[in-house]
Amino acid sequence: MNQSVGAYTNEQAAVRLRDIRQQWVQRGHGLCAVELNSTGEAIGRSGLNWWETFGETEIGWTFVRAHWGNGYATEAARAVLAWGFGALGLGQITAMIHHGNTASTTVARRLGFTPLREDSVLGRPCTVYALSSDDFAASEGRTPL
Ligand SMILES: CC(C)(COP(=O)(O)OP(=O)(O)OC[C@H]1O[C@@H](n2cnc3c(N)ncnc32)[C@H](O)[C@@H]1OP(=O)(O)O)[C@@H](O)C(=O)NCCC(=O)NCCS
């Protein structure tokens, strides 16, 4: 099974877009569109999302199904993590993954995320994974940021 995220209604999408814009203004980060270098086609989004409820900054990744399995989520996430731990100076970034989302779990583990706790997000159980700045630097073969 690969339990994925669901679709938004137009109203939910409008609220989500407003929240993303607000985060860019208030915190200097948010979600980014991901485009193919070769064609400029928009194939997904990835970025950082502050959760007031948890007091945590989470990385997100969502791609158009036709482009799954090419390593794009992993590539985009590496760039987001370098930005979050580098320019933004974050100490830890989480990834909240609903149970059964195998592809997302594979991406998180490949990037060095490890389980932090069991929790619930948007009314469904999830595992909260976390990665520290130091562990990211070590996995990338760099000195701590
Ligand atoms: C999760 C998601 C972003 C991954 O995108 P992607 O570009 O395909 O990711 P990558 O290619 O970098 O890596 C995916 C890995 O998961 C593996 N995978 C994909 N589906 C899988 C499945 N059903 N079972 C096991 N492994 C799976 C792939 O084989 C790949 O691993 P590999 O490179 O070792 O073969 C994409 O599936 C997606 O957009 N899903 C819907 C949105 C979503 O669930 N977002 C995450 C919310 S937490």
PDBQT file of the ligand as one rigid body, heavy atoms in Angstrom, charges set to zero:
ROOT
HETATM    1  C1  LIG A 201       6.359  10.931  -1.807  1.00  0.00    +0.000 C 
HETATM    2  C2  LIG A 201       6.735  11.492  -3.194  1.00  0.00    +0.000 C 
HETATM    3  C3  LIG A 201       6.953  12.995  -3.060  1.00  0.00    +0.000 C 
HETATM    4  C4  LIG A 201       8.027  10.826  -3.661  1.00  0.00    +0.000 C 
HETATM    5  O1  LIG A 201       8.409  11.466  -4.891  1.00  0.00    +0.000 OA
HETATM    6  P1  LIG A 201       9.484  10.803  -5.886  1.00  0.00    +0.000 P 
HETATM    7  O2  LIG A 201      10.035  11.898  -6.736  1.00  0.00    +0.000 OA
HETATM    8  O3  LIG A 201       8.885   9.632  -6.551  1.00  0.00    +0.000 OA
HETATM    9  O4  LIG A 201      10.576  10.342  -4.848  1.00  0.00    +0.000 OA
HETATM   10  P2  LIG A 201      11.993   9.691  -5.184  1.00  0.00    +0.000 P 
HETATM   11  O5  LIG A 201      12.013   9.206  -6.600  1.00  0.00    +0.000 OA
HETATM   12  O6  LIG A 201      13.044  10.645  -4.747  1.00  0.00    +0.000 OA
HETATM   13  O7  LIG A 201      12.036   8.442  -4.203  1.00  0.00    +0.000 OA
HETATM   14  C5  LIG A 201      10.900   7.621  -4.054  1.00  0.00    +0.000 C 
HETATM   15  C6  LIG A 201      11.359   6.294  -3.487  1.00  0.00    +0.000 C 
HETATM   16  O8  LIG A 201      10.247   5.609  -2.951  1.00  0.00    +0.000 OA
HETATM   17  C7  LIG A 201      10.157   4.333  -3.575  1.00  0.00    +0.000 C 
HETATM   18  N1  LIG A 201       8.735   4.015  -3.667  1.00  0.00    +0.000 N 
HETATM   19  C8  LIG A 201       7.797   4.657  -4.384  1.00  0.00    +0.000 A 
HETATM   20  N2  LIG A 201       6.609   4.062  -4.211  1.00  0.00    +0.000 NA
HETATM   21  C9  LIG A 201       6.819   3.028  -3.387  1.00  0.00    +0.000 A 
HETATM   22  C10 LIG A 201       5.986   2.032  -2.842  1.00  0.00    +0.000 A 
HETATM   23  N3  LIG A 201       4.670   1.989  -3.086  1.00  0.00    +0.000 N 
HETATM   24  N4  LIG A 201       6.533   1.112  -2.017  1.00  0.00    +0.000 NA
HETATM   25  C11 LIG A 201       7.857   1.145  -1.740  1.00  0.00    +0.000 A 
HETATM   26  N5  LIG A 201       8.696   2.067  -2.210  1.00  0.00    +0.000 NA
HETATM   27  C12 LIG A 201       8.185   3.003  -3.033  1.00  0.00    +0.000 A 
HETATM   28  C13 LIG A 201      10.785   4.502  -4.917  1.00  0.00    +0.000 C 
HETATM   29  O9  LIG A 201      11.188   3.267  -5.461  1.00  0.00    +0.000 OA
HETATM   30  C14 LIG A 201      11.969   5.404  -4.548  1.00  0.00    +0.000 C 
HETATM   31  O10 LIG A 201      13.001   4.672  -3.935  1.00  0.00    +0.000 OA
HETATM   32  P3  LIG A 201      14.280   4.155  -4.779  1.00  0.00    +0.000 P 
HETATM   33  O11 LIG A 201      14.880   5.382  -5.416  1.00  0.00    +0.000 OA
HETATM   34  O12 LIG A 201      15.138   3.531  -3.723  1.00  0.00    +0.000 OA
HETATM   35  O13 LIG A 201      13.746   3.211  -5.795  1.00  0.00    +0.000 OA
HETATM   36  C15 LIG A 201       5.631  11.210  -4.246  1.00  0.00    +0.000 C 
HETATM   37  O14 LIG A 201       5.318   9.847  -4.210  1.00  0.00    +0.000 OA
HETATM   38  C16 LIG A 201       4.358  12.018  -4.008  1.00  0.00    +0.000 C 
HETATM   39  O15 LIG A 201       4.238  13.159  -4.471  1.00  0.00    +0.000 OA
HETATM   40  N6  LIG A 201       3.390  11.444  -3.304  1.00  0.00    +0.000 N 
HETATM   41  C17 LIG A 201       2.119  12.141  -3.062  1.00  0.00    +0.000 C 
HETATM   42  C18 LIG A 201       2.292  13.259  -2.050  1.00  0.00    +0.000 C 
HETATM   43  C19 LIG A 201       2.834  12.776  -0.730  1.00  0.00    +0.000 C 
HETATM   44  O16 LIG A 201       2.462  11.712  -0.247  1.00  0.00    +0.000 OA
HETATM   45  N7  LIG A 201       3.721  13.579  -0.145  1.00  0.00    +0.000 N 
HETATM   46  C20 LIG A 201       4.345  13.286   1.118  1.00  0.00    +0.000 C 
HETATM   47  C21 LIG A 201       3.516  13.676   2.263  1.00  0.00    +0.000 C 
HETATM   48  S1  LIG A 201       4.378  13.237   3.798  1.00  0.00    +0.000 SA
ENDROOT
TORSDOF 0
